[in-house]
Amino acid sequence: MSTRRTNPPAAGPGEHAELHRQGAKAAARGDARATNPMLDVVNQPDATGESNTVWTGRRDAWDRGHTTQLAPAGEPLRSVKTAAPPMGPRDEALFGVTRVLTFAGARGLTEASGFFFERDARLYLVTSRHVLFDAQSGHAPDRIEIEMHTDERDLTQMARLSILLHRDGVTTWHQASDSGGEIDVATIQIDRNAVPTGCVLQPFRPQHLVVGFDQFDVGDRLAIPGFPLGFFDTVHHLPVVRQASIASFYGIRFQGQGLFLTDARMHRGGSGSPVLARLEGDGAVHPRWSLLGVHSSRMDMATRDVVLDESLGLNCAWYADVLMTLTADDL
């Protein structure tokens, strides 16, 4: 589906109301929040000559309309600060997953999914490599933004962290390849000093990785948390979770590549999601989840008749053990 942008109205007393209406219409069409026209370079203060305060008001008016449209009917947006109890052990499937917004300067490009991985006190963002760079489509953002909860009693409180993708002409992210070619997984180390104090963050760790491939069989149930088509709980900023199953021999490189197949209804925006299997752990001592892979893309056949044949409903998930290579201390 193509993404359409709307131009901001001329200055006037009702401009915020109009931008609010346009934001709501964009959400109803399914347009992502990153399509806010105020993020376009031509609408930035440097181009228009207006103040940052005026520009911020216009940007936020559009965002409020977009967010309100996505709220369930009859349920106004409200804080849960007085209702939410202190949380016990946090679930990685909810608090270890984040939206990944890509930008070229101030212009929003795409929305995807990602998750946090911690190794030896180093914190990383994991996502699909094509989210950060895709030569085939010409997708080449220069920075990303990710989100973190900042108050365990009020999940409406969020902070955004902006991460540059290049520094001194060198990429800040790492990818890997093997005998089958490039692996569609990338990691970026996150500066701990940039993480808000007391943030509600539950990263995956090496102990979540699969110890033996014989632990899982074809047909086993999986969960894939993420942000399909940019959809999520816009009040509490939590992902939605797709149910899936293993669709190829787990432990075998499907068609010679470092991936296996899942059977699930997946969409754009889910790239970079963790592919998880539920364990019997309580989350406090033993993990609740086993991290099997990183969702990349849907699998399709070039010979499929788009009129007569339904899509396969299969997806590619890269084996998660590549994270031990991508988070090695000597990178």
Long-range contacts (C-beta under 8 A, 24 or more apart in sequence): 1-30, 3-31, 3-32, 3-35, 4-29, 4-31, 4-35, 5-35, 5-37, 5-40, 6-37, 7-37, 8-37, 8-38, 8-43, 8-58, 8-62, 15-58, 15-61, 16-57, 16-58, 16-61, 17-61, 19-58, 19-61, 19-62, 19-65, 20-61, 20-62, 20-64, 20-65, 20-68, 21-65, 22-62, 22-65, 23-61, 23-62, 23-63, 23-64, 23-65, 23-66, 23-67, 23-68, 23-69, 24-65, 24-66, 24-68, 24-69, 25-65, 25-69, 26-62, 26-65, 26-66, 26-69, 27-65, 27-66, 27-67, 27-69, 27-70, 28-69, 30-229, 32-108, 32-110, 32-111, 32-229, 32-230, 32-269, 33-63, 33-66, 33-67, 33-108, 33-111, 33-230, 34-101, 34-103, 34-108, 34-109, 34-110, 34-111, 34-230, 35-108, 36-62, 36-63, 36-66, 36-108, 37-62, 38-62, 39-106, 39-107, 39-108, 40-106, 40-107, 41-105, 41-106, 41-107, 44-106, 67-234, 70-231, 70-234, 71-234, 71-235, 77-234, 77-235, 78-235, 79-154, 79-156, 80-154, 80-155, 80-156, 80-235, 80-236, 81-151, 81-153, 81-154, 81-156, 84-152, 84-153, 84-154, 84-155, 85-153, 86-152, 86-153, 87-152, 87-200, 88-284, 89-282, 89-283, 89-284, 90-200, 90-202, 90-283, 91-202, 91-283, 91-288, 92-202, 92-203, 92-204, 92-208, 92-274, 92-276, 92-287, 92-288, 92-289, 93-223, 93-225, 93-239, 93-241, 93-274, 93-276, 93-288, 93-289, 94-202, 94-225, 94-238, 94-239, 95-149, 95-200, 95-201, 95-202, 96-201, 96-202, 96-203, 96-204, 96-274, 97-225, 97-226, 97-239, 97-273, 97-274, 98-125, 98-146, 98-147, 98-148, 99-146, 99-147, 99-227, 99-230, 99-232, 99-237, 100-125, 100-127, 100-131, 100-144, 100-145, 100-146, 100-272, 101-144, 101-145, 101-146, 102-131, 102-132, 102-139, 102-141, 102-143, 102-144, 103-141, 103-142, 103-143, 103-144, 103-145, 104-140, 104-141, 104-142, 105-142, 109-139, 109-141, 110-139, 110-141, 111-227, 111-230, 111-269, 112-227, 112-269, 112-270, 112-271, 112-272, 113-225, 113-226, 113-227, 113-239, 113-269, 113-270, 113-271, 113-272, 113-273, 113-295, 114-146, 114-272, 114-273, 115-203, 115-204, 115-272, 115-273, 115-274, 116-190, 116-201, 116-202, 116-203, 116-204, 117-187, 117-203, 117-204, 117-205, 117-323, 117-327, 118-203, 118-204, 118-205, 119-205, 119-206, 119-323, 119-324, 119-327, 120-329, 121-192, 122-189, 122-327, 122-329, 123-189, 123-190, 123-192, 123-195, 123-203, 124-187, 124-188, 124-189, 124-190, 124-323, 124-326, 124-327, 125-163, 125-187, 125-188, 125-190, 126-185, 126-186, 126-187, 126-272, 126-274, 126-294, 126-323, 126-326, 127-185, 127-186, 127-271, 127-272, 127-294, 128-184, 128-185, 128-186, 128-271, 128-272, 128-294, 128-295, 128-296, 128-297, 129-173, 129-175, 129-182, 129-183, 129-184, 129-185, 129-186, 130-184, 130-271, 130-296, 130-297, 131-186, 131-271, 131-272, 132-165, 132-171, 132-173, 132-186, 132-188, 133-165, 133-171, 141-165, 142-166, 144-188, 147-237, 148-195, 148-196, 148-199, 148-200, 148-201, 149-199, 149-200, 149-201, 149-237, 150-196, 150-198, 150-199, 150-200, 151-198, 151-200, 152-198, 152-200, 155-200, 155-235, 155-236, 155-237, 155-238, 156-235, 156-236, 156-237, 158-237, 159-196, 159-199, 161-190, 161-194, 161-195, 163-188, 163-190, 174-326, 174-331, 175-326, 176-322, 176-325, 176-326, 178-258, 179-256, 180-253, 180-256, 180-257, 180-258, 181-257, 183-258, 183-318, 183-322, 184-294, 184-296, 184-297, 184-316, 184-318, 185-294, 185-296, 185-318, 185-322, 185-323, 185-326, 186-326, 187-323, 187-326, 187-327, 204-274, 204-289, 204-291, 206-324, 207-287, 208-287, 208-289, 208-290, 208-291, 209-290, 209-291, 209-320, 209-321, 209-323, 209-324, 210-290, 210-291, 210-292, 210-320, 210-321, 213-250, 213-251, 214-251, 215-290, 216-246, 216-250, 216-277, 216-290, 216-292, 217-246, 217-250, 218-246, 218-247, 218-248, 218-249, 218-250, 219-245, 219-246, 220-245, 220-246, 220-250, 220-277, 221-245, 221-277, 221-278, 222-246, 222-262, 222-264, 222-275, 222-276, 222-277, 222-292, 223-276, 223-277, 223-278, 223-289, 224-262, 224-264, 224-266, 224-270, 224-273, 224-274, 224-275, 224-276, 224-295, 225-273, 225-274, 225-276, 226-269, 226-270, 226-272, 226-273, 226-295, 227-269, 227-270, 228-266, 228-267, 228-268, 228-269, 228-270, 229-267, 229-268, 229-269, 230-269, 231-269, 239-273, 242-266, 242-270, 244-275, 244-315, 246-292, 247-314, 250-292, 254-316, 258-318, 258-319, 258-322, 259-293, 259-296, 259-316, 259-317, 259-318, 259-319, 260-292, 260-293, 260-317, 260-319, 261-299, 261-314, 261-315, 261-316, 261-317, 262-293, 262-295, 262-314, 262-315, 262-317, 263-313, 263-314, 263-315, 264-313, 264-315, 265-313, 266-295, 266-298, 266-315, 270-295, 271-295, 271-296, 271-297, 274-320, 275-317, 275-320, 291-320, 292-317, 292-319, 292-320, 293-317, 293-318, 293-319, 293-320, 294-318, 294-320, 294-322
